[in-house]
Amino acid sequence: MKKQSSKKIHPIPQKTSAQHLSMSLPTSQRGGVGLSIQQASAPCDLGWVLAGTTEKGICFIGLDDAPGPLLIALQNRFPKAQISAANSAFSEDLMKIVAYIDSRAKDLHLPLDIQGTTFQQQVWRSLIAIPPGTTLTYSELGERIGRPKSARAVANACGANPVAVLIPCHRIIRRDGSVGGYRWGIKRKRILLEREQMAKKKDTGQSQD
């Protein structure tokens, strides 16, 4: 993953004037009929990031080596909503996301518009509560939501997380301490964890030796 020198926003051109995508608990089951999503992508230290937003908030963030596969992932998640290139306001939000991914910003508070099953929502809310530099196992996260025997279901919910980094499923590891899987690539997961650990040590004055 070669670091890109430019941070220019790149809205991905649409092949038709009304691409259709999917979202929301009832809406996602209907393919997101009537939903509008803006999307834009930009290079970051981890390759490329593409983000999508509804009028309510961020509904998708993905990471890859190129923007094309990310647009496909967005379309697969939202196959019946209208998609379009982002306006300037959302492009500014994307730059904030890039800065956060690149560790140039410690905090990022953007509204989210994330839909899923009740269980998925519980898992994702619990993920947001995990501070940077901290990791949990799938079982430990299950305990936090009152489902201590649901490690496999927790893992599936993490895998279904549509918003990389802002919903930090990368902070969940296996019981044996290994990194485990990550939808956007194990190498990216390791980098994110290492950066957060280093930042935590720096903030607490611990030695990084």
ZIJO-V659508 format. One record per backbone hydrogen bond with DSSP energy under -1.0 kcal/mol. NH is the residue of the N-H (numbers start at 0). CO is the residue of the C=O. If there is no record, write none. Layout:
((NH,CO) (NH,CO))
This chain:
((9,40) (27,23) (28,24) (30,27) (31,26) (34,31) (36,81) (37,52) (38,83) (39,50) (41,48) (43,46) (46,43) (47,63) (48,41) (49,61) (50,39) (51,59) (52,37) (53,56) (57,110) (58,51) (59,51) (60,161) (61,49) (63,47) (70,66) (71,67) (72,68) (73,69) (74,70) (75,71) (76,72) (77,73) (78,20) (79,20) (79,30) (80,77) (81,34) (82,18) (83,36) (85,38) (90,86) (91,87) (92,88) (93,89) (94,90) (95,91) (96,92) (97,93) (98,94) (99,95) (100,96) (101,97) (102,99) (103,98) (112,57) (120,116) (121,117) (122,118) (123,119) (124,120) (125,121) (126,122) (127,123) (129,126) (133,130) (135,170) (140,136) (141,137) (142,138) (143,139) (144,140) (145,142) (146,141) (149,146) (153,149) (154,150) (155,151) (156,152) (157,153) (158,154) (159,155) (160,157) (163,60) (165,163) (166,162) (168,166) (170,167) (171,168) (172,135) (173,177) (176,173) (184,181) (188,184) (189,185) (190,186) (191,187) (192,188) (193,189) (194,190) (195,191) (196,192) (197,193) (198,194) (199,195) (200,196) (201,197) (202,198) (203,199) (205,200))
